[in-house]
Amino acid sequence: MNRWLVRGFFLVSTAGLLPGMALSQEGSVDQAREALSRQDGDEDSSRQLEEVFQAAEKNYSLQKKGTHSLNYSFDYSYTGDQRLDLAITNGSVRNLDVVPSATHSFTNSFSYDYGLLNNLTIGARLPLVVKYDTEDELNVYDMGDISFTGRWQPFAYVPGKMSTTFFGTLSTKTGVSPYEIDIKEQLSTGSGYYSVGGGVSMSKVLDPVVVFGSLSATYNITADDLEQVRGGRLLTEVEPGFGLSGSAGFAYSLSYDISLSVSAQVSYSDETILTFSNGDQAAAQDQMTGFLSMSLGTRVSDMTIVNTSLGIGLTEDAPDFSLGVSLPINFSGLKE
């Protein structure tokens, strides 16, 4: 049952230009719309759903001191929407056009964990991302944002009692930044900025059910020294807002070989401020994002459990759906 204690737990970094955001600007309305119109290369809430699948792969009964683990996961997400392109001149709407958008994202991730202490585990995650935009016929094959995590259990697990785990994360900007590309010709694989965060997760075993919940917060660091052309202006700085996230769910052991997990997550992202070389600023308003995650764990051998996941967006800003699979990688050098 320990493998289910973390279903749905993990920090969600929520910032950037997400689909469907309402817009406001200090400047002309038409320039703001052009500058802040959603770009297929931008990081969006598919990143959030990807992180939920990361959570489903983690094991919060932590690594024993001196032991290692290596896991592989594959995630696919689809986001389909329509973009509204328009310009406003003297109070009149010009060039009204509805443009369909469809983005397919494939992420291969390798996660490594090492037990510093019996109650302290550190880890790293390397994502390799492939993206296709079937409407604009764009694609990208590159590394995503490498992240580092730490998990600490202050109290030993006691059967029948609540288990508490504190966690922290540092996300880098090793992926292709959405603020350093030609937004009409390229796609991104990363957020474009560093972020740090932390939170707490709690779970309780009510055999054969495990109930859990978590709360987390993220601080996104301003990205500056940019030189990206957007809406006929030069973007020089992006100030991402902070993020808050909460999740809750349960896991149920159907048998020794089959387990089922269901969790729901709600995330809040503060507004993002864009600064241009001429001093103008534009703001993407804050938003709420929700989605549902379901995972099935299947034991294929005494040492291997394969997890398959399905995510369904609950709001228009979330991906339409996502699929994932994860399994441990066993090397003789990593055995206890």
VMD Tcl script that draws the C-alpha trace (Angstrom):
set ca {
  {0.00 0.00 0.00}
  {2.92 2.35 0.52}
  {3.28 2.92 -3.19}
  {-0.09 4.73 -3.14}
  {0.63 7.18 -0.36}
  {1.66 9.92 -2.77}
  {-1.02 9.67 -5.43}
  {-1.75 13.15 -6.53}
  {1.01 14.76 -4.37}
  {3.51 17.15 -5.87}
  {4.17 20.79 -6.40}
  {2.52 22.38 -9.38}
  {4.29 25.35 -10.83}
  {1.64 27.49 -12.37}
  {2.62 30.56 -14.26}
  {3.24 31.73 -17.81}
  {0.77 32.53 -20.54}
  {-1.95 29.91 -20.16}
  {-4.69 29.28 -22.71}
  {-7.89 31.22 -22.28}
  {-6.53 33.99 -20.01}
  {-8.33 37.30 -19.97}
  {-6.00 40.19 -20.83}
  {-5.33 43.74 -19.65}
  {-2.64 46.29 -20.56}
  {-1.24 49.71 -19.79}
  {-1.22 50.89 -23.41}
  {-3.19 50.40 -26.59}
  {-5.78 47.61 -26.59}
  {-4.91 46.20 -30.00}
  {-1.19 45.94 -29.18}
  {-1.98 44.15 -25.95}
  {-4.18 41.62 -27.71}
  {-1.48 40.92 -30.26}
  {1.30 40.75 -27.71}
  {-0.58 38.54 -25.26}
  {-2.51 36.33 -27.65}
  {-1.87 32.71 -26.76}
  {1.08 31.21 -28.59}
  {1.37 27.49 -29.20}
  {5.02 27.69 -28.14}
  {4.19 29.00 -24.68}
  {4.16 26.81 -21.60}
  {0.55 26.10 -20.63}
  {-1.35 24.02 -18.12}
  {-0.26 20.77 -19.76}
  {2.76 21.25 -17.50}
  {0.46 21.00 -14.48}
  {-1.06 17.74 -15.63}
  {2.39 16.35 -16.37}
  {3.40 17.11 -12.79}
  {0.36 15.29 -11.46}
  {1.57 12.19 -13.27}
  {4.98 12.69 -11.69}
  {3.20 12.63 -8.35}
  {1.55 9.32 -9.17}
  {4.99 7.81 -9.73}
  {6.54 8.89 -6.42}
  {6.66 6.76 -3.30}
  {6.39 8.73 -0.06}
  {7.49 5.83 2.06}
  {10.86 7.37 1.07}
  {14.10 5.62 0.17}
  {16.06 3.85 2.89}
  {19.39 5.45 3.73}
  {21.99 4.80 1.03}
  {19.57 3.24 -1.47}
  {18.75 4.37 -5.01}
  {15.82 4.17 -7.40}
  {15.42 5.05 -11.06}
  {12.04 5.37 -12.78}
  {10.92 5.97 -16.35}
  {7.62 7.57 -17.35}
  {5.94 8.45 -20.61}
  {3.17 11.07 -20.75}
  {1.01 12.26 -23.62}
  {-1.31 15.27 -23.51}
  {-3.57 16.91 -26.07}
  {-4.78 20.49 -26.02}
  {-7.30 21.64 -28.61}
  {-8.77 25.12 -28.71}
  {-9.57 28.11 -30.89}
  {-7.66 31.40 -30.95}
  {-9.44 34.68 -31.60}
  {-7.29 37.03 -33.71}
  {-8.51 40.61 -33.94}
  {-7.43 44.24 -33.95}
  {-9.32 47.23 -32.55}
  {-9.02 50.53 -34.44}
  {-10.84 53.65 -33.24}
  {-13.22 51.48 -31.25}
  {-14.02 49.21 -34.20}
  {-13.11 45.53 -34.46}
  {-10.99 44.68 -37.52}
  {-9.50 41.48 -38.95}
  {-11.71 39.14 -36.91}
  {-10.61 35.54 -37.39}
  {-11.03 32.28 -35.48}
  {-7.95 30.05 -35.74}
  {-8.08 26.41 -34.50}
  {-5.21 25.15 -32.38}
  {-4.21 21.55 -31.60}
  {-1.03 20.65 -29.71}
  {0.24 17.13 -28.96}
  {2.90 16.77 -26.26}
  {4.98 13.64 -25.58}
  {7.28 13.59 -22.54}
  {9.81 10.89 -21.68}
  {11.07 11.37 -18.12}
  {13.79 9.74 -16.04}
  {13.54 10.26 -12.27}
  {16.30 9.38 -9.81}
  {15.94 9.23 -6.01}
  {18.60 8.71 -3.34}
  {18.05 8.17 0.38}
  {20.27 10.55 2.37}
  {18.57 9.36 5.56}
  {15.76 6.95 6.26}
  {13.40 9.93 6.44}
  {15.09 12.24 3.88}
  {15.17 11.61 0.14}
  {16.57 13.79 -2.62}
  {15.92 13.37 -6.32}
  {16.17 14.78 -9.81}
  {14.05 14.53 -12.94}
  {15.15 14.82 -16.57}
  {12.32 15.28 -19.14}
  {12.77 14.84 -22.90}
  {9.94 16.57 -24.76}
  {8.43 16.19 -28.23}
  {5.69 18.61 -29.32}
  {3.58 18.81 -32.46}
  {1.19 21.55 -33.52}
  {-0.96 19.97 -36.19}
  {-2.62 23.24 -37.23}
  {0.53 25.33 -37.74}
  {2.65 22.26 -38.63}
  {5.29 23.08 -36.03}
  {7.33 20.63 -33.96}
  {10.15 20.56 -31.43}
  {12.38 17.82 -30.00}
  {14.39 18.96 -26.99}
  {15.06 18.73 -23.27}
  {12.50 20.05 -20.82}
  {13.07 21.78 -17.47}
  {15.24 19.67 -15.17}
  {13.96 19.71 -11.58}
  {15.37 18.75 -8.19}
  {13.30 17.63 -5.22}
  {13.63 16.88 -1.53}
  {11.20 14.98 0.69}
  {11.30 14.76 4.46}
  {9.16 12.80 6.90}
  {9.63 14.29 10.41}
  {7.84 11.41 12.12}
  {8.05 7.68 11.58}
  {5.00 6.05 10.04}
  {2.66 4.53 12.64}
  {-0.10 2.19 11.35}
  {-3.50 3.81 11.75}
  {-2.03 7.30 12.20}
  {-1.70 10.20 9.79}
  {1.54 10.27 7.82}
  {3.05 13.70 7.02}
  {5.69 14.52 4.39}
  {7.22 17.92 3.65}
  {8.60 18.47 0.17}
  {10.45 21.14 -1.77}
  {11.42 21.58 -5.40}
  {13.70 23.64 -7.63}
  {12.79 23.82 -11.31}
  {15.40 25.07 -13.77}
  {14.94 26.65 -17.20}
  {16.91 24.13 -19.22}
  {14.05 23.67 -21.68}
  {13.42 25.79 -24.75}
  {12.02 29.06 -23.37}
  {8.74 30.44 -24.78}
  {10.30 33.91 -24.40}
  {13.40 33.22 -26.52}
  {11.87 31.76 -29.68}
  {10.18 33.00 -32.83}
  {6.62 32.52 -31.61}
  {5.32 32.14 -35.17}
  {7.83 29.48 -36.17}
  {8.83 27.57 -33.02}
  {7.44 25.75 -29.98}
  {8.82 25.69 -26.44}
  {9.61 22.79 -24.11}
  {10.16 24.73 -20.87}
  {8.77 27.53 -18.71}
  {11.50 30.07 -19.42}
  {12.22 30.87 -15.75}
  {13.42 29.30 -12.49}
  {10.93 28.43 -9.78}
  {11.16 27.23 -6.19}
  {8.43 25.91 -3.98}
  {7.38 23.60 -1.22}
  {4.45 22.10 0.56}
  {3.10 19.37 2.76}
  {1.24 16.15 2.02}
  {-0.73 13.98 4.40}
  {-2.13 10.50 4.08}
  {-3.78 7.85 6.17}
  {-4.15 4.13 5.55}
  {-7.65 2.77 6.08}
  {-6.89 -0.67 4.66}
  {-7.60 -1.37 1.84}
  {-8.00 2.38 1.18}
  {-5.48 5.21 1.47}
  {-6.83 8.78 1.65}
  {-4.53 11.72 1.01}
  {-4.31 15.45 0.47}
  {-1.65 18.09 -0.12}
  {-1.05 21.84 -0.20}
  {1.82 23.62 -1.95}
  {3.07 27.03 -3.05}
  {5.48 28.12 -5.78}
  {7.52 31.27 -6.31}
  {8.53 31.94 -9.92}
  {11.65 34.04 -10.50}
  {11.53 36.96 -12.95}
  {13.11 36.35 -16.36}
  {14.95 39.39 -17.73}
  {17.45 40.32 -20.48}
  {14.97 39.04 -23.06}
  {14.87 40.12 -26.70}
  {11.74 38.61 -28.16}
  {9.54 40.33 -30.72}
  {5.87 40.23 -29.75}
  {3.17 42.30 -31.37}
  {5.67 44.56 -33.11}
  {7.44 45.34 -29.81}
  {10.50 43.94 -28.04}
  {9.78 41.89 -24.90}
  {12.52 42.45 -22.32}
  {11.18 41.06 -19.03}
  {8.61 38.56 -17.75}
  {7.50 38.56 -14.13}
  {5.59 35.31 -13.48}
  {3.13 35.28 -10.63}
  {3.19 32.91 -7.67}
  {1.24 29.65 -7.68}
  {-0.89 27.79 -5.13}
  {-2.15 24.25 -5.40}
  {-4.25 21.78 -3.45}
  {-5.19 18.17 -4.12}
  {-7.11 15.34 -2.50}
  {-7.98 11.78 -3.39}
  {-7.88 8.14 -2.46}
  {-6.23 4.89 -3.53}
  {-7.90 1.50 -3.31}
  {-6.27 -1.92 -3.45}
  {-8.49 -4.10 -5.62}
  {-6.21 -7.11 -5.11}
  {-2.57 -7.93 -4.47}
  {-1.81 -7.20 -8.14}
  {-4.18 -4.33 -8.97}
  {-4.64 -0.91 -7.33}
  {-6.69 2.14 -8.34}
  {-6.08 5.79 -7.47}
  {-8.31 8.84 -8.07}
  {-7.40 12.43 -7.22}
  {-8.56 15.96 -8.02}
  {-6.39 19.06 -8.06}
  {-7.12 22.78 -8.10}
  {-4.39 25.32 -8.87}
  {-4.28 29.10 -8.73}
  {-1.76 31.22 -10.67}
  {-1.24 34.91 -10.06}
  {-1.06 37.35 -12.97}
  {2.03 37.50 -15.21}
  {3.51 40.90 -16.11}
  {5.27 41.45 -19.45}
  {7.54 44.47 -19.87}
  {8.57 45.82 -23.30}
  {11.57 47.88 -24.36}
  {9.43 51.02 -24.82}
  {8.28 50.87 -21.19}
  {4.83 49.43 -21.93}
  {3.54 46.63 -19.74}
  {0.91 43.97 -20.32}
  {-0.71 41.66 -17.77}
  {-2.24 38.21 -18.12}
  {-4.87 37.91 -15.41}
  {-4.77 35.33 -12.64}
  {-6.70 32.11 -13.11}
  {-7.89 28.86 -11.58}
  {-7.20 25.48 -13.16}
  {-8.70 22.12 -12.16}
  {-8.30 18.57 -13.37}
  {-8.98 14.96 -12.42}
  {-6.35 12.20 -12.41}
  {-6.92 8.43 -12.34}
  {-4.19 5.81 -12.15}
  {-4.13 2.01 -12.29}
  {-1.20 0.10 -10.80}
  {-0.53 -3.41 -12.12}
  {2.04 -5.77 -10.59}
  {3.85 -7.55 -13.42}
  {6.51 -9.17 -11.23}
  {7.56 -9.32 -7.58}
  {9.72 -6.21 -8.06}
  {7.88 -4.28 -10.80}
  {4.62 -2.33 -10.74}
  {3.49 -0.54 -13.91}
  {1.29 2.54 -13.41}
  {-1.01 3.78 -16.18}
  {-2.66 7.18 -15.77}
  {-5.48 9.18 -17.30}
  {-5.99 12.91 -16.72}
  {-9.12 14.87 -17.64}
  {-9.26 18.66 -17.67}
  {-12.03 20.15 -15.53}
  {-11.61 23.72 -16.76}
  {-11.11 25.24 -20.21}
  {-7.54 26.22 -19.33}
  {-6.47 22.62 -18.67}
  {-5.47 20.14 -21.41}
  {-8.39 18.16 -22.83}
  {-6.89 14.90 -21.65}
  {-3.58 13.20 -20.87}
  {-2.29 9.64 -20.76}
  {0.74 8.32 -18.91}
  {2.66 5.18 -18.02}
  {5.54 4.70 -15.55}
  {7.68 1.84 -14.33}
  {10.90 1.31 -12.37}
  {14.22 0.71 -14.14}
  {16.34 -1.93 -12.41}
  {20.11 -1.82 -12.80}
  {22.49 -3.99 -10.80}
  {24.39 -0.86 -9.74}
  {21.24 0.61 -8.22}
  {20.17 -2.40 -6.21}
  {20.19 -2.19 -2.44}
}
mol new
graphics top color blue
foreach p $ca { graphics top sphere $p radius 0.5 }
foreach p [lrange $ca 0 end-1] q [lrange $ca 1 end] { graphics top cylinder $p $q radius 0.2 }
display resetview
